[in-house]
Amino acid sequence: MEITAKMVKDLRDATGAGPLDCKKALEVTGGDVQKAVDWLREKGIAKAAKKLGAGREMKDGIVQVYMHHNKRLGVVVEINCETDFVARTEKFQEFAYNIALHIANLAPKYVRREDVPDALVQAERDVQRRRALDEGKKPEFVDKVVDGRMDKFYEEICLMEQVFIKDDSQKISEMLSAAVADLGESIQIRRFSRFELGESLDGGDA
């Protein structure tokens, strides 16, 4: 069954979960919205998403540092939560370390797709549109092809869209949702910087 944008939107409205989680839930349940709601609740994602969207202040947390063994690569990432109590827990600090390790290895440029500059997004869409037309794709299908390729583009450069380096069964966004559900507080990956010896200085951080 084809998972439509409206189905994803309806599920998001019902649960507060993110679009990627909603799409996965619908795929797993064959497009059954009620079963998808139950699936998200079982995974703790619906609960987590509501906490994330509840407008809670996240003024605590930690700045996690990762340094590669040869000291040629390092990452600094700020991860926020609501209380110092959660920030000091082993689970929160392990989550922060894993995020820093992932950034070091996968080198994302931005935290989430909303952070990508509009000019860069439009330039990539134009490239993919020309490519699709050059490949002989029918004009009425080009937009759908481009949307699919843009998802791949975001997966390459956005932390939240990437598959976790130590577990290819989950994306970083899903890890975050699980951490929120487990720790019972809103958590956000606010920003990061990645430094690699000798790299060009025209790269970006988030």
FISEDO-680747 format. One record per atom (N, C-alpha, C): residue in three letters; x negated, y, z. Coordinates in pm, whole numbers, padded with zeros to 5 digits, always signed. Atoms other than C-alpha are relative to their C-alpha. Layout:
N
alaXYZ;...
# end
This chain:
206
met-00084-00120+00000;met+00000+00000+00000;met-00088+00125+00000;glu+00079-00123+00007;glu-00132+00346-00090;glu+00029+00087+00122;ile-00014-00088-00115;ile-00193+00568+00211;ile+00001+00143-00050;thr-00014-00136+00052;thr-00065+00915+00122;thr-00040+00104+00104;ala+00035-00110-00089;ala-00163+01250+00266;ala+00114+00029+00097;lys-00116-00026-00088;lys+00191+01290+00405;lys+00005-00102+00114;met+00002+00103-00105;met+00163+00959+00593;met-00104+00033+00106;val+00106-00037-00093;val-00163+01073+00747;val+00044+00119+00085;lys-00045-00119-00072;lys-00011+01411+00840;lys+00105-00036+00105;asp-00106+00040-00092;asp+00295+01250+00999;asp-00060-00070+00123;leu+00063+00073-00110;leu+00073+01023+01207;leu-00080+00095+00089;arg+00074-00101-00078;arg-00146+01315+01312;arg+00094+00079+00088;asp-00098-00076-00077;asp+00162+01509+01422;asp+00052-00081+00119;ala-00056+00087-00105;ala+00282+01211+01625;ala-00100-00030+00110;thr+00100+00046-00096;thr-00047+01132+01798;thr-00105+00104+00037;gly+00107-00097-00024;gly-00280+01430+01772;gly-00137-00053-00037;ala+00128+00059+00040;ala-00549+01197+01638;ala-00052+00067-00126;gly+00062-00060+00117;gly-00792+01307+01367;gly+00039-00069-00129;pro-00041+00057+00128;pro-00732+01247+00996;pro-00068-00131-00035;leu+00071+00124+00031;leu-00998+00979+00962;leu+00053-00117+00083;asp-00055+00104-00087;asp-00864+00786+01260;asp+00140-00040-00046;cys-00137+00027+00047;cys-00508+00818+01128;cys-00002-00083-00128;lys+00009+00074+00125;lys-00607+00696+00784;lys-00041-00145+00025;lys+00045+00136-00032;lys-00790+00397+00929;lys+00112-00080+00065;ala-00110+00069-00067;ala-00492+00312+01152;ala+00106-00045-00100;leu-00099+00034+00103;leu-00258+00319+00853;leu-00050-00112-00090;glu+00057+00106+00083;glu-00493+00104+00650;glu+00004-00134+00072;val+00001+00123-00080;val-00525-00151+00930;val+00139-00060+00014;thr-00137+00046-00023;thr-00148-00169+00977;thr+00086-00004-00125;gly-00074+00011+00126;gly-00051-00171+00611;gly+00099+00111-00024;gly-00086-00116+00023;gly+00106+00173+00620;gly+00118+00010+00094;asp-00109-00005-00097;asp+00343+00101+00910;asp-00034+00106+00106;val+00033-00113-00087;val+00350+00431+01101;val+00010-00036+00148;gln-00017+00035-00140;gln+00485+00289+01428;gln-00112-00091+00049;lys+00110+00089-00037;lys+00227+00011+01431;lys-00132+00078+00006;ala+00121-00083+00000;ala-00038+00271+01349;ala-00009+00082+00129;val-00003-00073-00127;val+00071+00476+01652;val-00046-00092+00113;asp+00038+00097-00104;asp+00041+00165+01870;asp-00148-00034-00008;trp+00142+00033+00019;trp-00301+00085+01720;trp-00088+00111+00056;leu+00078-00113-00051;leu-00430+00434+01800;leu+00004+00005+00153;arg-00012-00003-00146;arg-00298+00412+02155;arg-00083-00112+00063;glu+00079+00112-00051;glu-00458+00072+02206;glu-00148+00032-00001;lys+00141-00036+00012;lys-00789+00213+02090;lys-00037+00119+00090;gly+00026-00117-00083;gly-00751+00511+02321;gly-00018+00128-00079;ile+00028-00116+00085;ile-00777+00747+02026;ile+00108+00107+00013;ala-00107-00099-00011;ala-00435+00911+02058;ala-00016+00079+00129;lys+00022-00065-00129;lys-00500+00984+02425;lys-00119+00094-00007;ala+00120-00081+00009;ala-00845+01112+02346;ala+00024+00126-00082;ala-00025-00115+00087;ala-00724+01337+02066;ala+00081+00106+00071;lys-00080-00097-00073;lys-00466+01497+02293;lys-00086+00076+00100;lys+00091-00068-00092;lys-00737+01571+02548;lys-00086+00101-00077;leu+00086-00087+00078;leu-00957+01718+02276;leu+00075+00124-00046;gly-00077-00112+00052;gly-00675+01940+02153;gly+00079+00073+00106;ala-00083-00056-00107;ala-00540+02044+02492;ala-00045+00138+00043;gly+00046-00133-00035;gly-00732+02371+02505;gly-00079+00006+00129;arg+00077+00002-00125;arg-00940+02262+02804;arg-00136+00065-00022;glu+00130-00064+00010;glu-01256+02456+02875;glu-00109-00105+00021;met+00112+00092-00010;met-01577+02262+02819;met-00127+00083+00019;lys+00113-00088-00030;lys-01840+02473+02994;lys-00116-00075+00064;asp+00108+00079-00058;asp-02046+02189+03135;asp-00056-00093-00108;gly+00058+00092+00096;gly-02248+01913+02971;gly-00151-00004+00014;ile+00146+00006-00002;ile-02611+01861+02880;ile-00057+00039-00136;val+00079-00016+00123;val-02873+01955+02624;val-00092-00120-00007;gln+00077+00123+00014;gln-03016+01625+02507;gln-00113+00020-00099;val+00117-00010+00089;val-03363+01607+02355;val-00045-00141-00038;tyr+00057+00127+00047;tyr-03493+01322+02142;tyr-00131+00032-00070;met+00129-00017+00067;met-03857+01296+02038;met-00045-00134-00054;his+00047+00123+00061;his-03979+01034+01793;his-00137-00037+00058;his+00122+00050-00067;his-04269+00819+01916;his-00127+00066-00051;asn+00122-00060+00054;asn-04520+00987+01684;asn-00001+00153+00013;lys-00013-00144-00025;lys-04406+01336+01789;lys+00004+00083-00128;arg-00015-00072+00126;arg-04341+01432+01427;arg+00146+00034-00031;leu-00143-00020+00022;leu-03963+01443+01461;leu+00070+00017+00134;gly-00071-00023-00125;gly-03742+01589+01731;gly+00139+00056-00025;val-00138-00047+00009;val-03377+01672+01795;val+00040+00062+00134;val-00063-00059-00118;val-03201+01903+02039;val+00148+00011-00031;val-00144-00004+00023;val-02824+01862+02072;val+00072+00040+00129;glu-00082-00041-00113;glu-02575+02036+02302;glu+00133-00073-00005;ile-00126+00072-00010;ile-02284+01819+02414;ile+00072+00047+00126;asn-00075-00060-00110;asn-02015+01974+02634;asn+00108-00094+00055;cys-00113+00066-00065;cys-01766+01832+02880;cys+00059+00099+00100;glu-00070-00093-00090;glu-01540+01979+03148;glu-00068+00017+00134;thr+00054-00006-00137;thr-01726+01897+03470;thr-00143-00053+00007;asp+00135+00047-00026;asp-02075+01846+03603;asp+00001-00147+00041;phe-00011+00140-00043;phe-01954+01517+03752;phe-00012-00094-00119;val+00007+00084+00119;val-01897+01367+03406;val-00134+00016-00070;ala+00128-00024+00067;ala-02211+01530+03265;ala-00112-00083+00060;arg+00106+00075-00068;arg-02419+01341+03523;arg+00019-00151-00008;thr-00022+00145+00006;thr-02268+01000+03451;thr-00091-00066-00102;glu+00086+00075+00091;glu-02474+00733+03283;glu+00065-00014-00138;lys-00070+00018+00127;lys-02207+00683+03015;lys-00010+00125-00087;phe+00008-00125+00076;phe-02208+01050+02914;phe-00141+00022-00052;gln+00139-00022+00041;gln-02585+01069+02904;gln-00044-00102-00106;glu+00030+00099+00103;glu-02607+00747+02703;glu+00062+00043-00133;phe-00065-00050+00121;phe-02357+00892+02456;phe-00083+00112-00062;ala+00080-00111+00050;ala-02565+01210+02427;ala-00130-00048-00063;tyr+00124+00054+00055;tyr-02884+01011+02372;tyr+00025-00065-00137;asn-00031+00067+00125;asn-02721+00801+02101;asn+00029+00099-00113;ile-00027-00103+00101;ile-02600+01113+01922;ile-00132+00063-00047;ala+00129-00058+00037;ala-02950+01264+01931;ala-00082-00097-00086;leu+00071+00102+00078;leu-03101+00938+01805;leu+00057-00010-00141;his-00066+00007+00131;his-02847+00925+01522;his-00040+00120-00086;ile+00036-00121+00075;ile-02919+01285+01419;ile-00144-00009-00050;ala+00140+00014+00039;ala-03292+01212+01414;ala-00015-00087-00124;asn+00015+00096+00108;asn-03244+00922+01175;asn+00083+00031-00124;leu-00089-00023+00114;leu-02950+01029+00955;leu-00004+00143-00052;ala+00023-00138+00042;ala-03035+01401+00936;ala+00123+00072-00055;pro-00114-00080+00046;pro-02687+01555+00909;pro-00037+00148+00003;lys+00025-00144+00003;lys-02672+01928+00836;lys+00101+00079+00083;tyr-00107-00069-00071;tyr-02345+02019+01008;tyr+00069-00097+00096;val-00071+00086-00094;val-02135+01890+01296;val+00123-00059-00065;arg-00127+00046+00060;arg-01802+01869+01108;arg+00020+00066-00136;arg-00018-00052+00136;arg-01673+01932+00759;arg+00047+00145-00001;glu-00045-00139-00006;glu-01510+02259+00870;glu-00116+00098+00011;asp+00117-00085-00016;asp-01861+02392+00937;asp-00075+00024-00131;val+00071-00013+00128;val-01977+02350+00577;val+00042+00129-00068;pro-00036-00127+00065;pro-01991+02690+00401;pro+00090-00022-00122;asp-00095+00012+00111;asp-01708+02742+00153;asp-00071+00000-00135;ala+00071-00008+00128;ala-01954+02832-00123;ala-00064-00133-00036;leu+00062+00130+00025;leu-02135+02500-00083;leu+00105-00104-00038;val-00109+00094+00031;val-01808+02306-00084;val+00049+00021-00142;gln-00050-00029+00134;gln-01686+02482-00398;gln-00101-00039-00107;ala+00104+00037+00097;ala-02018+02431-00575;ala-00003-00152-00021;glu-00001+00146+00012;glu-02005+02057-00499;glu+00124-00049-00073;arg-00123+00038+00070;arg-01643+02032-00614;arg-00014+00024-00151;asp+00019-00032+00142;asp-01738+02201-00942;asp-00090-00104-00067;val+00091+00102+00054;val-02025+01955-00993;val+00074-00132-00021;gln-00071+00127+00009;gln-01803+01655-00923;gln+00111+00004-00106;arg-00103-00013+00103;arg-01527+01789-01150;arg-00061-00016-00139;arg+00068+00012+00130;arg-01768+01830-01442;arg-00045-00144-00023;arg+00047+00139+00012;arg-01911+01486-01373;arg+00115-00094-00036;ala-00116+00086+00026;ala-01567+01326-01370;ala+00050+00017-00143;leu-00044-00026+00138;leu-01470+01492-01697;leu-00099-00058-00101;asp+00103+00056+00088;asp-01802+01391-01856;asp+00010-00152-00007;glu-00015+00146-00003;glu-01729+01032-01752;glu+00126-00046-00071;gly-00121+00036+00074;gly-01404+01046-01945;gly+00123-00023+00085;lys-00117+00015-00086;lys-01168+01054-01648;lys+00114+00086-00055;lys-00115-00074+00048;lys-00816+01162-01745;lys+00022+00124+00087;pro-00014-00125-00075;pro-00751+01526-01646;pro+00097-00010+00118;glu-00098+00008-00109;glu-00447+01431-01436;glu-00053-00078+00120;phe+00056+00078-00110;phe-00665+01201-01224;phe-00128+00062+00058;val+00128-00059-00039;val-00967+01430-01190;val+00000+00046+00145;asp-00004-00053-00137;asp-00856+01596-00865;asp-00012-00113+00103;lys+00006+00113-00092;lys-00808+01259-00696;lys-00141-00058+00005;val+00138+00049+00007;val-01151+01144-00814;val-00093+00093+00077;val+00084-00099-00068;val-01310+01465-00690;val+00019-00008+00152;asp-00027+00011-00144;asp-01139+01432-00349;asp-00074-00119+00060;gly+00069+00120-00048;gly-01281+01082-00311;gly-00150+00022+00009;arg+00144-00026+00000;arg-01630+01197-00400;arg-00039+00105+00103;met+00028-00099-00104;met-01606+01493-00164;met-00006-00067+00137;asp+00008+00075-00126;asp-01539+01248+00119;asp-00140-00058+00018;lys+00136+00054-00004;lys-01872+01085+00033;lys-00101+00111+00028;phe+00087-00117-00020;phe-02036+01428+00022;phe-00002+00039+00148;tyr-00008-00035-00142;tyr-01912+01507+00374;tyr-00067-00106+00087;glu+00061+00108-00077;glu-02027+01167+00498;glu-00152+00013+00002;glu+00145-00015+00008;glu-02380+01252+00388;glu-00051+00115+00086;ile+00055-00120-00064;ile-02408+01594+00552;ile+00066+00036+00133;cys-00072-00037-00122;cys-02156+01604+00842;cys-00010-00110+00105;leu+00020+00097-00108;leu-02234+01434+01172;leu+00126-00080+00030;met-00122+00068-00041;met-01873+01353+01261;met+00052-00099-00103;glu-00047+00087+00108;glu-01816+01182+00925;glu-00091-00121-00019;gln+00098+00106+00025;gln-02122+00958+00942;gln+00028-00126+00081;val-00008+00128-00070;val-02128+00592+01038;val-00117-00008+00097;phe+00102+00005-00104;phe-02319+00542+01363;phe-00113-00095-00039;ile+00116+00075+00048;ile-02670+00418+01292;ile-00016-00135+00069;lys+00016+00125-00074;lys-02656+00146+01560;lys+00122-00092-00008;asp-00122+00080+00010;asp-02305+00021+01478;asp+00081+00048-00119;asp-00066-00047+00123;asp-02170+00044+01124;asp+00150-00024-00001;ser-00145+00020-00006;ser-01819-00045+01242;ser+00073+00126+00047;gln-00067-00120-00048;gln-01754+00305+01376;gln-00074+00126-00043;lys+00055-00130+00033;lys-01804+00665+01278;lys-00026+00079+00129;ile+00031-00083-00116;ile-01938+00933+01512;ile+00129+00058+00059;ser-00127-00053-00049;ser-01587+01081+01535;ser+00072-00103+00085;glu-00064+00107-00077;glu-01461+00745+01660;glu-00074-00024+00132;met+00079+00010-00123;met-01745+00722+01911;met+00039+00110+00099;leu-00038-00112-00085;leu-01649+01065+02041;leu+00138-00024+00062;ser-00134+00029-00051;ser-01283+00967+02074;ser-00004-00106+00109;ala+00012+00108-00099;ala-01380+00651+02261;ala-00062+00053+00130;ala+00065-00057-00119;ala-01605+00850+02497;ala+00099+00085+00079;val-00101-00083-00066;val-01323+01095+02573;val+00099-00089+00076;ala-00095+00091-00064;ala-01082+00809+02646;ala-00063-00069+00120;asp+00068+00073-00107;asp-01340+00632+02861;asp-00029+00089+00121;leu+00042-00089-00109;leu-01457+00931+03064;leu+00113+00089+00052;gly-00117-00074-00049;gly-01119+01106+03088;gly-00013+00150-00005;glu+00016-00144+00016;glu-01240+01451+02988;glu-00020+00035-00146;ser+00032-00050+00133;ser-01259+01661+02677;ser-00151+00007-00017;ile+00143-00001+00033;ile-01600+01629+02511;ile-00015+00056-00140;gln+00027-00047+00135;gln-01744+01812+02214;gln-00150+00000-00027;ile+00138-00017+00048;ile-02066+01797+02015;ile-00004+00140-00057;arg-00012-00141+00038;arg-02120+02170+01993;arg-00095+00040-00112;arg+00099-00044+00099;arg-02441+02217+01796;arg-00126-00084+00015;phe+00127+00072-00006;phe-02776+02064+01715;phe-00102+00064-00092;ser+00109-00036+00090;ser-03112+02133+01559;ser-00092-00121-00013;arg+00090+00113+00029;arg-03340+01877+01398;arg-00128+00056-00060;phe+00130-00051+00045;phe-03711+01943+01348;phe-00086-00117-00046;glu+00092+00102+00053;glu-03939+01736+01127;glu-00126+00070-00049;leu+00127-00063+00034;leu-04305+01821+01089;leu-00017+00012-00151;gly+00027-00023+00141;gly-04378+01980+00753;gly+00122+00022-00087;glu-00120-00016+00083;glu-04015+02016+00642;glu+00014+00144-00045;ser-00028-00134+00050;ser-03896+02314+00440;ser+00082+00076+00101;leu-00074-00082-00095;leu-03764+02602+00648;leu+00131+00053-00054;asp-00127-00049+00055;asp-03470+02667+00413;asp+00113-00098+00027;gly-00106+00094-00036;gly-03278+02369+00555;gly+00090+00063+00105;gly-00094-00056-00096;gly-02986+02416+00792;gly+00006-00081+00127;asp-00039+00075-00120;asp-02888+02323+01141;asp+00144+00039+00031;ala-00140-00027-00029;ala-02547+02325+01304;ala+00014+00054+00140;
# end
